Amino acid sequence: MTEAVTLVDASSDYDREEIVDALQRVLTSNEFRQAPRSRDFLAYVVSETLAGRAERLSERTVGRRALERGPEFDGRTDSTVRVRATRVRTALERYYAGEGADDPVQIVLAPGSYVAEFARRPTGEHRAAPVPGVVVVRMSSTGDERASAVASSLSEALATTLSGYPEIRVVGPTRLRGDAWVAARGLGVSSVLEGRVVVRDGRARMTVRLLSTSNGEVIWSDDDEVDASDLAGFDTEHRWARGIAAQLGDAVGAVVRHELHTRADPGSPEFGARLAFYSYVERGTVDSILEATAAADDALASGARTSTLLSIRAALSSSAYVYGIADDPGAELERAASFARESLALDGANAHAHLVLGSVARDRRQWALGLEHAAAAVRLRPYHPSYLVGAGITVSGCGEWQRGASLILEGHRLHPGQPGHTRAWLALGHLVLGDDARALAEAGLLPSEGGYVWGPLYRAMALASLGHEKQARAEAALVASMRPDIIDDPRTYFDSRMNVAPEQLDRLVRLVESASA
């Protein structure tokens, strides 16, 4: 959902007093006390803002007046101000993450700017928990009236579409770039999305980029160009918004991946559980399932019991069953169903919970029920790549191989950054339908480590069918080292997890036996 942020008005006498108090706390903090140049820098830019001279703040004025570089200072050959600004931003971030965590007003210096901005932070129990998130800045435009109209409608479409991704928080759209950084820092959001629409010479070009709120670095970018005549109506904006959102908001999208690789302290047990689960989605290993399960159980033990956390815990129990690592498979499957039902009781629109129930139904050979839950997930989140892939897996396992493959491929089309292991059911579908060359091609994209058995399993089967006996035996030996039950009784394994015709089941069994002979 989108959120508002409270900005502090530097022209108000009451707010000015709050800002001065905020500055004094920062300047006397442990973070700044031993850094005189950073103190001078920050005091100068805040004081100039309070004096109504923010528009005069530039690299030259800061260098000459705050850092005493003299009238000959030239930022083109001297990076002193830029380096100091980076140090001040980093020090502010550390201060508000620790000693200044409870300060009611936060000072923000957005990357690329020397103008101080201020936000009144939520405090106590009302403070927003840090989550993977994005502040959407209203897109700028160049060209005729169409450019401005498209930039405006695309900004709204982006915020609306991104808000449909439960993995991230969405703020905005906000009009000013500096306001975006204030909102992001005050709400614990990790990135800012900005872009431009240019209409010129009969062509319309859209560029967009995602920036880290910690250092202003570009995390991700994209662009597209169409004929300007395509701007009639809103189809182009909606297509752009869906494509951008799919690559940013997905469980393995740019916003979540940035958070996974940069945040050292999750801040809360529930957020830690979410990050651990997203890591599992990306890695697909046994260890990542166990790590995420422990984190989710810790969060539940802390008292958190949101629909999102419950659906995550349900998915982890389902994965433990599928990976064959559950101590009591039947109980683990029921645990998955129970958590998913509780999740839906809190939020009937939780598509992830429907996916889990679809997977459970498939594993219980309840084909119609599995298809029903998969359809519900797609209906609720029709453009969510990971959910489309998950629905495609369930649909395939319930016997509708072509439709399942279409859903999986659509998820990959919307977000090409989907992990390779999500293509496993494409390889299996080709084996079921007798296209072993394509099965081998798909299986070649699957991992072999971390307890992920399906890469070597499907490669072994395809290689055996294509007459590559030596390579097939090598892959089958790897399968036996991870899941001997599959090699010992392939009929029970396949028959228990998918809806296949008797002759198709016989063929799968023969391929495993041939590879392991």
FENSUL-V594846 format. One record per pair of residues at least 6 apart in sequence whose ideal C-beta (glycine too) atoms are under 8 Angstrom apart, sorted by the first residue. I is the first residue (numbers start at 1). GAP is how many residues later the second one is. D is the distance in whole Angstrom. If there is no record, write none. Layout:
# FENSUL-V594846
i=(I,I)
gap=(GAP,GAP)
d=(D,D)
This chain:
# FENSUL-V594846
i=(1,1,1,2,2,2,2,2,3,3,3,3,3,3,5,5,5,5,5,5,5,5,6,6,6,7,7,7,7,7,7,8,8,8,8,8,8,8,9,10,10,10,10,10,11,15,16,18,18,18,19,19,19,19,19,20,21,22,22,22,22,22,22,23,23,23,23,25,25,26,26,26,26,26,26,27,27,27,27,29,29,29,30,31,31,31,31,31,32,32,32,32,32,33,35,35,37,37,38,38,38,38,40,40,41,41,41,41,41,41,42,42,42,42,42,43,44,44,44,45,45,45,45,45,45,45,46,46,48,48,48,49,49,49,49,54,54,57,57,58,59,59,59,59,60,60,60,62,62,62,63,63,63,63,63,63,64,64,64,67,67,67,69,69,69,73,75,75,81,85,85,86,88,89,89,89,90,92,92,92,93,93,96,96,96,100,102,103,104,104,104,105,105,105,105,106,106,106,106,106,106,106,107,107,107,108,108,108,108,108,108,108,108,108,109,109,109,110,110,110,110,110,110,110,111,111,111,111,112,112,113,113,115,117,117,117,117,118,119,119,119,119,120,121,121,122,122,122,128,128,128,128,129,129,129,129,129,130,130,130,130,130,130,130,130,131,131,131,131,131,131,132,132,132,132,132,132,132,132,132,132,132,133,133,133,133,133,133,133,133,133,133,133,134,134,134,134,134,134,134,134,134,134,134,134,134,135,135,135,135,135,135,135,135,135,135,135,135,136,136,136,136,136,136,136,136,136,136,136,137,137,137,137,137,137,137,137,137,137,137,137,138,138,138,138,138,138,138,139,139,139,139,139,139,139,139,139,140,140,140,140,140,141,141,141,141,141,141,141,141,142,142,142,142,142,143,143,143,143,143,144,146,146,146,146,147,147,147,147,150,150,150,150,150,150,150,151,151,153,153,154,154,154,154,154,154,155,156,157,157,157,157,157,158,158,158,158,158,159,159,159,160,161,161,161,161,161,161,162,162,162,162,162,163,164,164,164,164,164,165,165,165,165,165,165,166,166,166,167,167,167,167,167,167,167,167,168,168,168,168,168,169,169,171,171,171,171,171,172,172,174,174,177,177,180,180,181,181,183,184,184,184,184,185,188,189,190,190,190,190,190,190,190,190,191,191,191,191,191,191,191,191,192,192,192,193,193,193,193,193,193,194,194,194,195,195,195,195,196,196,196,197,197,197,198,198,198,199,199,199,202,202,202,203,203,203,203,204,204,204,204,204,204,204,205,205,205,206,206,206,206,207,207,207,208,208,208,208,209,209,209,209,210,210,210,210,210,210,210,210,211,211,211,212,212,212,214,219,219,220,220,220,222,222,222,224,224,226,230,242,242,243,245,246,246,246,246,246,246,247,247,247,247,247,248,248,249,249,250,250,250,250,250,250,250,251,251,251,251,252,252,252,252,252,252,252,252,253,253,253,254,256,257,259,259,260,260,260,260,263,266,266,268,268,269,269,269,269,269,269,270,270,270,270,270,272,272,272,273,273,273,273,273,273,273,273,273,274,274,274,275,276,276,276,276,276,276,277,277,277,277,277,277,279,279,279,280,280,280,280,280,280,281,281,282,283,283,284,284,284,284,284,284,285,285,285,285,285,286,286,286,286,286,287,287,288,289,289,289,289,289,290,292,292,293,293,293,293,296,296,296,296,297,299,300,300,306,307,307,307,307,307,307,308,308,308,310,310,310,310,310,310,311,311,311,311,311,311,311,312,313,314,314,314,314,314,314,314,314,314,315,315,315,315,317,317,317,317,317,317,318,318,318,318,318,318,320,320,321,321,321,321,321,322,322,322,323,323,324,324,324,325,326,326,333,333,333,336,336,336,337,337,337,339,340,340,340,340,340,341,341,343,343,343,344,344,344,344,347,349,350,351,351,351,351,351,351,352,352,354,354,354,354,354,355,355,355,355,355,355,355,357,357,358,358,358,358,358,358,358,358,358,358,359,359,359,359,361,361,361,361,361,361,362,362,362,362,362,362,363,363,365,365,367,367,367,368,370,370,370,370,371,371,371,371,373,374,374,374,374,374,374,375,377,377,377,378,378,378,378,381,381,382,383,385,385,385,385,385,386,386,386,387,388,388,388,388,388,389,389,389,389,389,389,391,392,392,392,392,392,392,392,392,392,392,393,393,393,394,395,395,395,396,396,396,396,396,396,396,397,397,397,397,397,398,398,398,399,399,399,401,401,401,402,404,404,405,405,405,408,408,408,408,409,411,411,412,412,412,420,420,420,421,421,421,421,421,423,423,423,424,424,424,424,426,427,427,427,427,427,427,427,427,428,428,428,428,430,430,430,430,430,431,431,431,431,431,431,431,431,432,432,432,432,432,434,436,436,436,436,437,437,439,439,439,440,440,440,440,442,443,443,443,443,443,444,446,446,446,446,446,447,448,448,448,451,453,453,453,453,456,456,456,456,456,457,457,457,457,457,459,459,459,460,460,460,460,460,460,460,460,460,461,461,461,461,461,462,463,463,463,463,463,464,464,464,464,464,465,465,472,472,473,473,473,475,476,476,476,476,477,479,479,479,480,480,485,486,486,487,487,490,490,490,490,491,491,494,494,494,494,495,500)
gap=(162,168,169,157,161,168,169,170,125,166,167,168,180,184,114,166,169,174,177,178,181,182,113,114,180,110,111,112,113,172,175,7,10,11,97,110,111,112,6,6,9,39,40,108,41,103,34,86,87,102,27,31,86,88,99,30,84,81,82,83,84,85,96,19,20,23,84,75,78,6,16,66,69,74,81,6,12,15,16,66,70,71,69,60,63,64,67,68,6,7,10,59,63,6,52,56,30,47,46,49,50,53,26,27,21,25,26,43,44,47,46,50,65,67,74,23,18,21,22,12,17,21,64,69,70,71,61,70,6,8,9,8,66,67,68,61,62,57,58,56,16,22,23,55,13,14,15,19,23,52,6,10,12,15,17,18,6,7,9,13,14,17,9,11,12,7,6,7,33,24,29,129,21,20,22,126,125,15,16,17,92,121,7,10,89,6,21,18,16,17,19,13,14,15,16,12,13,14,15,76,79,80,9,10,11,8,9,10,11,70,73,74,77,78,6,7,8,7,67,68,70,71,72,106,70,100,104,105,65,104,64,65,63,61,62,64,65,64,63,64,66,67,66,6,65,6,64,65,41,58,59,60,59,138,139,141,142,58,59,60,133,136,137,138,141,37,38,57,58,140,143,35,36,37,58,123,124,126,127,142,143,146,35,36,37,38,51,54,55,56,57,58,122,28,34,35,36,37,55,56,57,58,59,76,114,121,36,37,39,45,46,48,49,54,56,57,58,78,19,22,23,26,34,35,36,37,38,44,57,18,35,36,37,38,39,40,43,55,56,57,58,13,14,17,34,35,36,37,12,13,15,16,55,56,57,58,69,11,54,55,56,57,6,7,9,10,55,56,57,58,54,55,56,57,58,54,55,56,57,61,55,53,58,82,85,50,51,52,57,47,49,54,56,81,86,87,45,46,81,84,41,43,52,83,86,87,18,17,77,80,81,83,84,15,35,83,86,87,11,13,14,81,80,81,83,84,88,222,6,8,83,86,87,7,81,85,217,219,220,80,83,84,85,88,219,142,184,186,82,83,84,86,88,89,107,111,80,81,85,87,88,18,20,9,12,13,16,18,8,11,6,9,15,17,12,14,11,32,6,6,7,8,29,28,79,24,22,23,24,65,68,69,72,73,19,20,21,22,28,63,64,67,18,19,21,15,16,17,18,51,55,14,15,17,11,12,13,14,10,11,12,7,8,9,6,7,9,6,29,32,25,26,27,22,23,24,25,21,22,23,24,26,27,32,18,19,20,17,18,19,34,14,15,16,13,14,15,36,9,11,12,13,8,9,10,11,38,44,45,48,6,7,8,7,46,50,48,35,39,27,28,34,21,22,25,16,19,10,6,141,172,171,138,7,137,138,139,168,169,6,7,167,168,170,6,7,6,135,6,134,135,136,165,167,168,26,27,30,135,26,29,30,134,163,165,166,167,132,162,164,163,22,25,16,19,15,18,19,22,12,6,9,31,36,26,29,30,32,33,35,29,32,34,36,39,23,26,27,19,22,23,25,26,31,36,39,40,34,35,38,20,12,15,16,18,19,20,15,18,19,35,38,39,9,12,13,8,9,11,12,36,39,105,138,137,136,167,135,137,138,163,166,168,162,164,165,166,167,37,39,164,165,166,163,164,162,27,30,31,34,36,35,20,24,20,23,24,27,13,16,17,20,16,10,9,13,40,36,37,39,40,43,46,35,42,44,29,30,32,33,36,43,28,29,32,39,41,42,45,40,26,21,22,23,24,25,26,29,39,42,21,37,40,41,9,15,16,18,19,22,15,18,38,41,42,45,6,12,8,11,12,15,42,37,41,175,128,130,129,159,161,126,6,7,27,30,31,20,23,24,19,20,23,17,13,14,16,17,20,12,16,7,9,10,6,9,10,13,6,31,30,25,26,29,30,33,36,25,35,19,20,22,23,26,18,19,22,32,35,36,39,12,16,11,12,13,14,15,16,19,32,33,36,11,31,34,35,6,8,9,11,12,33,8,32,35,36,135,136,133,134,131,134,31,32,132,30,24,25,27,28,23,24,27,29,21,16,17,18,20,21,24,16,10,13,14,9,10,13,29,6,7,6,31,26,27,29,30,33,25,29,32,24,19,20,22,23,26,18,19,22,23,29,33,16,11,12,13,14,15,16,17,18,19,33,11,15,32,10,8,9,12,8,9,12,29,32,33,102,7,28,100,101,102,6,100,101,99,100,101,28,31,32,27,21,25,20,21,24,14,15,17,18,17,7,11,6,10,11,25,26,27,25,26,31,33,34,19,22,23,22,30,31,34,16,12,13,15,16,19,27,31,35,11,26,30,70,6,8,9,12,32,8,27,30,31,34,76,77,80,66,68,72,75,76,73,25,26,29,30,25,29,19,22,23,19,22,23,26,16,11,12,15,16,19,15,6,8,9,12,13,8,7,8,30,31,26,29,30,33,19,20,22,23,26,18,22,26,29,55,12,13,16,12,13,15,16,19,51,52,55,56,11,47,50,51,54,49,6,8,9,12,52,8,12,47,50,51,46,49,42,43,42,43,44,40,11,36,39,40,39,7,8,37,7,36,8,7,26,25,29,18,19,22,23,14,18,6,11,14,15,10,8)
d=(6,8,7,6,6,5,6,6,8,7,8,5,8,7,6,7,8,8,6,4,5,6,7,4,8,7,7,6,8,7,6,5,6,6,6,4,6,6,5,6,6,6,6,7,7,8,6,7,5,8,7,6,6,8,6,7,7,6,8,4,7,6,7,7,7,5,7,6,6,6,7,7,6,7,6,8,5,7,6,5,5,7,6,5,6,4,8,7,6,5,7,6,7,8,8,7,6,6,7,6,5,6,5,7,7,5,7,5,7,5,6,8,7,8,8,8,7,6,4,6,7,7,7,6,7,5,7,5,6,7,6,7,6,5,8,5,8,4,5,6,4,5,7,7,7,8,6,5,8,5,4,4,6,7,6,4,7,6,5,6,6,6,7,6,8,8,6,7,8,7,7,7,6,5,7,7,8,6,7,7,8,6,7,6,7,8,6,7,6,6,6,6,7,6,7,7,5,8,5,8,6,6,6,8,6,7,5,7,6,8,5,5,5,8,8,6,8,7,7,5,8,4,8,8,7,7,7,3,8,6,8,6,6,5,7,7,5,7,4,7,7,4,8,7,5,6,7,8,8,8,5,6,7,7,5,7,6,3,8,8,8,8,5,8,6,7,5,7,7,6,7,6,5,7,6,5,5,7,4,8,8,8,5,3,7,7,8,7,7,4,6,7,7,7,6,8,6,7,7,8,5,7,5,7,6,5,4,5,6,4,8,5,5,6,7,5,7,8,6,5,5,7,7,7,4,4,7,8,5,8,7,7,6,8,8,6,5,6,7,4,8,7,7,4,8,5,7,5,4,8,6,5,7,5,6,6,8,6,8,8,5,8,4,5,7,4,7,5,7,8,7,8,5,7,7,8,6,3,5,8,6,5,7,7,5,5,6,4,7,5,7,7,8,6,7,6,7,4,6,5,8,7,7,4,6,6,4,7,8,5,6,8,4,7,7,5,6,7,6,6,5,8,5,6,8,4,8,7,7,5,5,7,5,5,7,8,7,8,7,7,8,3,7,8,7,6,7,7,6,7,5,7,8,6,8,7,8,5,8,5,7,7,6,8,5,7,6,6,7,7,5,6,8,6,5,7,7,6,7,7,7,6,4,6,7,7,7,6,7,7,6,5,7,7,5,6,6,6,6,8,6,6,7,5,6,7,8,5,8,8,7,7,6,7,7,6,3,7,8,5,8,7,7,5,7,5,8,8,6,7,7,5,8,6,7,7,6,7,5,7,5,7,6,7,7,7,4,6,5,8,6,7,8,4,7,6,7,6,5,7,4,8,7,5,4,7,6,6,7,8,7,6,7,6,6,7,7,6,5,7,7,4,8,6,7,6,8,6,5,5,7,7,7,7,6,7,5,4,5,6,6,8,5,7,5,5,7,8,7,7,5,5,5,8,8,8,5,5,5,7,6,5,7,7,6,6,6,8,6,7,8,5,7,7,8,6,6,6,7,7,4,6,8,8,7,5,4,8,4,6,5,7,4,7,6,5,7,7,7,4,4,7,4,8,6,6,8,7,8,7,8,8,5,4,8,4,7,5,8,7,5,7,7,6,7,7,4,6,7,4,7,7,7,7,6,8,7,6,4,8,7,7,6,8,7,3,6,6,6,6,6,3,8,6,7,7,6,5,6,6,7,8,8,6,8,5,8,7,7,6,4,6,7,6,7,7,7,5,8,4,4,5,7,8,7,8,5,7,5,4,7,7,7,6,4,5,4,4,6,8,5,8,5,7,8,4,4,6,6,4,7,7,7,5,8,5,7,4,4,7,7,4,5,5,6,8,5,5,5,5,5,7,6,8,7,8,6,8,8,6,7,7,4,8,6,6,7,6,8,5,8,6,5,8,4,8,4,5,7,8,7,5,8,4,6,5,7,8,8,6,8,7,4,4,4,7,5,8,7,5,8,4,4,7,7,7,5,6,4,6,7,8,5,8,5,8,8,3,4,7,8,7,4,7,8,7,6,8,4,4,8,6,8,4,5,4,6,7,8,7,6,7,7,4,6,5,8,5,8,7,5,7,6,5,7,7,8,4,8,4,5,8,8,5,7,5,7,7,5,7,5,8,8,6,4,7,5,4,6,7,8,7,8,5,7,5,4,7,7,5,4,7,6,5,5,8,5,7,7,3,4,8,8,7,7,7,7,5,8,5,4,6,3,7,7,5,7,6,8,7,7,6,5,7,8,8,5,7,3,7,4,6,6,8,7,7,8,6,5,7,7,6,6,7,6,7,5,8,8,4,6,7,6,6,6,8,8,5,5,7,6,4,8,7,5,5,8,4,4,7,8,4,8,8,8,6,8,7,4,4,6,8,5,6,6,7,8,8,6,7,8,6,5,8,7,7,8,5,4,6,8,7,6,7,4,7,4,7,7,8,8,6,4,4,6,7,7,6,3,7,8,5,5,5,6,6,6,5,5,7,4,7,4,5,8,7,5,8,6,8,8,8,5,5,8,4,4,6,8,7,4,7,8,7,4,6,6,8,8,5,4,6,7,4,8,5,4,4,6,8,7,4,7,7,8,7,7,8,4,4,8,6,6,8,5,7,7,5,7,7,5,7,5,4,7,7,5,7,6,5,7,6,7)
